[in-house]
Amino acid sequence: MAELTYRDAVARGIAQEMSRDPDVVFLGEDIAKAGGVFKATVGLYEQFGPLRVRDTPISEQAILGAAMGAAMTGLKPIAEIMFSDFIAVCFDYFANEFSKSRYMTNGQVKCPLVVRTGNGGAARFGAQHSQSVENWCMMIPGLKVVAPSNPRDVVGLLAAAVRDPDPVIFFEHKSLYAVKGEVEDGEILDTLGTAKTVRHGSDATIVALALMVPRALAAAEKLHAEHGINCEVIDVRSLVPLDTHSILESVGHTHRLFTVEENPRLCGWGAEIVSIVADEAFYELDGPPVRITTPHIPLPSAEALEDMAIPSVDRIAATVRRSLEA
């Protein structure tokens, strides 16, 4: 067992899969000798060499075009898009190309590729480098969407993503890179489409993703310590496939639902979860589901304003308490 940072877990996960499978290759901007702009790929160039770890030009379209071609011809590329905001620059590949190739060729052409990207705010990068865009990809048929909240899950879910026969978008939260956690020794392989109950409780279910998971946990502890409210917290981990069973099972015994997401409120992933619960467990609910979100605004870079926009521990706790006591 070792204590790793989230960023070190990224490098370990990539190294694990490159070591076990010579078809796994890695490409992106400054990922080789520089070790990545977030220092999440340090040591990979030295370990695997320039043929398998390749720096690219600053062209998101070129990166994904090369990755798609490599995947179609038998390799298993991991491609990095430095900031998730720049998925917009190469969105055609996500929406129309590698997401559709397997379907449109009746399975004759597969695209087993992983797109890693730094996602989310709370790091003062401003409106064009701080967005949480997992819902952009969640809506596209043919893509799998993953967002780990801790170092151990980074390794296990990244391994599952690399071994998956379909394209997987792997969102790494920029504000979690320095977070430490225990990671067991040896090979780690997780399963896509499985949520984790990270805190058990009886009074309400709080569903969260990535950075919002530790904040939801802290809010749950605060509610329990100060008000005796005992919340269950579910780490979604994977939006596509979505583990609806775990969410519905939790709502079945807490009878209240709260979703905590960093997405802007309009069309966020929490709305889909609320819709599913309303469809399949409406009569289990003792009150309306509540979404705790970022407002539908460009994210500010000013420290106080960004902190006000993104759901905080205090806002999560206050919203849950107010709703339960209403």
N, C-alpha and C positions, 0 to 999 in steps of 0.2 A: 504494500500500500504506500502510495506517495501523495504528497500534497502538491498539486499543480495549479497554476493560474489557468483561467479560461483560455488565454492566448496560447499558453504552452500545450494545453490539451488539443488545440487545433493542429499544431505541428505533430503532436504524438499520433493523433488520429490519421493524418495524412501519411505519416511514416509507416504506421502499422499496415495500411492498405497497399502502399507502394512496395513494402518488403514482401508481402505475401503474393502479390500479383504483378508480374513485370509489364502487364498491359496498362497499368494505371500510370497516367502521365499528368503533369501539373503545369498550367500556364496562366499568366496574368501579368499585370504591371508591377514591376519592382519586387517580384516574389522570390527571386533567386538570390543573388549575392547580398542584396539589401535586406532580405528577410521579411519583406512586406512592410507596408506603411504603418501597420499596427503591430509589427514585430511578431506576427502570428505564424510565420513560416521560417523562422530562423533555423539554420542547420540542414534544411532539406536539400539545398543545392550542393552542399559539401558531401552529403550522404549519397545522393542519387545521381549527381552529375548533370551536365548541360543538355543531354539528350532527353532527359525525363523531367527536368525542372527548367522551364523556359520563360524568360522575360519576353514581354510583347510590347509593341507600340501602344501609345495611349489611344486606343480605338476599341471601344466595347463591341462594336460590330465585328471587327476583325477577330477579337478574342473568341466570341461565340461562334463565328463562322468556322474558325479553325477547330474549335472543340466539337462542333457538330459533325464536321467532316471526319475528324478522328474517330468519333463514336460510331459513325456509319460504316467505317472500314475496319472495325474490330478492336480499337483501343477503348479504354475507359478513362476519359479525361476528367480532371477536376479543373474547372476554370474559375478564376477569381475576378469578380467585378468589385472594384475597391470600395465604392460607396453604393448602397442599394438604390439611392436616388437615380443613379445612372443606368439602371435597368430601363428607364424611359428612353435612353439613347438607342438601345438595341432591342426594343420591345417586340419588334417583328419576329425575332427569333423565338421569343417566349410564346407569343400569341399564335403565330402561323407556321413556324418551321419545326423545331425539334419536338414541340408538344403534339404535332399532328403526324409526324412521319410514320410512326408505327401503325396508326389507324389507317392512313391513306395508302399504305403499301400492303395492307392485310397481314401485317406482322413480318413482312419480308425484310424490312429495314428497321433496325432498332437503334435507339439513341441512349445508351447507358452513360449519361454524363451527369456531373454534379456541378452546379453553379454556386460557389460560396460568395457571400457578400456581407459587408459590414452594414448593419441596419440600426435604426433607432436614434433617439435623442439623448438628452441629459448630459451632453458633452460639449455644449456651446459651439457647435459647428455651423449654426445658422440654418435658414430655411431650405437651402439646396443640398445640405449634407447631413440632415438630421431626421429625415422622414422615416416612418415605419410603414413599409410598403408590402408587407406580407399579403394583405388583402388584394393587391394588384394581381398577384400570381395565383392566389386561391381560386379566383373566378375562372381560370383557364382550364378547360378539360385537357387531360393528358399530362399535367404537371403534378408532382408531389411537393409538398411544402412543409419544411421542418424548421423549428426555431428552439434550440436548447437553452436552458436557463442556468446550467452549471457545468463544471469541467468534465465530470464523469459522463454526462449525457452527450457532451460534445464528441467524445471519442466513440461511444457506442452508436450514436445516431449517424455520425459521419461514416462509420464503417457500413452501417445498413444502407446508407444512401449510395455509397460507391458500388456496393454489390447489387443494387436494384437494377432491373432491366430497363427502367424508364427514367426520364430526366427528373432530377430532384433539385429543388432550389433550397439552399441551406443558409438560413439567416443567422448570422452571428451578431449578437448585440454589442455594439461598440463600447457601451458603458459597463459591460460585464468582463471585458478582456482582462482586467487586473484582479478580478475576484478569484479567490482560492477555494479549492475543495479537494477532498480525498478521492483518489482514483486508484482502483486496484491494479495490481501488476498483471502482466500477461495480456492476451488478446481479449478485447471487449467488443461484443457485437450485440446491438440492441435490435428492436423491432419497430419499424415505422408504423404509425397509426395506433400507438398505445400511449394513453395518458397515464400520469402517475398521481395518486393521492399523496400529497406531501404533508398534509396535516389532517387528522381525523376530527370530526366535530358533528354536532347534532342540530345546531340552530340555523345554519345557512350554508349554502355551497358557494364558494368563490372560485371562479374559473379564470385562470390567468396564463400568460405566455411570456417567455423570455424575461426581460427586466421586471415585468410586473409580478413575476412569481415571488422573488424575495420581498417585494413591497407588500404583496398580499399576505405573505406569511407574517411579516412584521405587524401589519394591521390586525391580523387575527390574534396574535399574541397580545397586542394592546387592548383589543376588545375583551379578551378573556380576563386579563389582569385588572382592567379598570371597571368593567361592567358585567362580568360573568357571562358574556356571550361567547358561545363555543362554535367557531366556524370551521368547516371543512374546506381545504384548499386543494384544487386540482391544477396540476401543471399540464396543460394541453399537449405541449411538445411538438405535436404534428397536427397541422390544420387539414392537410390532405395526405393520406387518409385521416379522417377524424374519428376519434374514439367516442362515439356517441353513447356507447353502452356504459362507460364509466361515469359520464356526466349524468345520464338519466338515472342510473342506480343511486348516485349521490343525492340528487334532487328527490328521489323516492323516499329517502329517510330524513332529509333536512327540511324539505317542503318550501325552501326559498332559494332563489338563484340570483347571483350577482356575477357579472362578467367585468373583468378589468383589462382594458386594452389600450395600447399606446397609439393605435390608429386614430386618425380624425374620426369623429363620430359618424359622419355620413357613410353608410355602406361598410362599416367595420366588420371584422369577423365575429364580434360578439352578437351582432344582429342575427347572423345565421344560427348561432347556438340558441339564442332566445327563441327563434322561429321553430327550431327542432323540438325544443322542450315544450313550447306551446302546442305543437302538433301532437306530440307523443306522450306528454305527461301533464297535460293541462290540469287535470283533476287532482294531481299530487301537490299543486302549488297552493300555498296559503296566502299568497300575495303576488303582485305583479313582478315579473323579472326586472332587474335594474341593471342598466349598462353604465359603467364608470369609464369614461373615455377622455381623450384629448379633444378640445373643441375643434370645429371645422375651420381651422385657420392655418396659415403658414407658420411653422414653428419659429418663435423668436430666438435670437442668439443671446439677448440680454439675460444674465443669470436669473434674476428675480422673475422675469416674465416666462422663461422656459420652465422654471420650477413650478410656476402657477399653472401652466398649460398641461403638463404631463401629470397623470394621476400620482399623487403622493401617498405615503403611508397614512398621514392624517386625513386626507380627503377620502381615501378608501374606508377607513374606520368610521369616520363621521357619517358617510353615506349609508353604510350598512346599519349603524346604530339608529339613525333617523328613520330608515325604512322599516326596521323591525319594531320600533316603538310607535310607529304611526297607527 
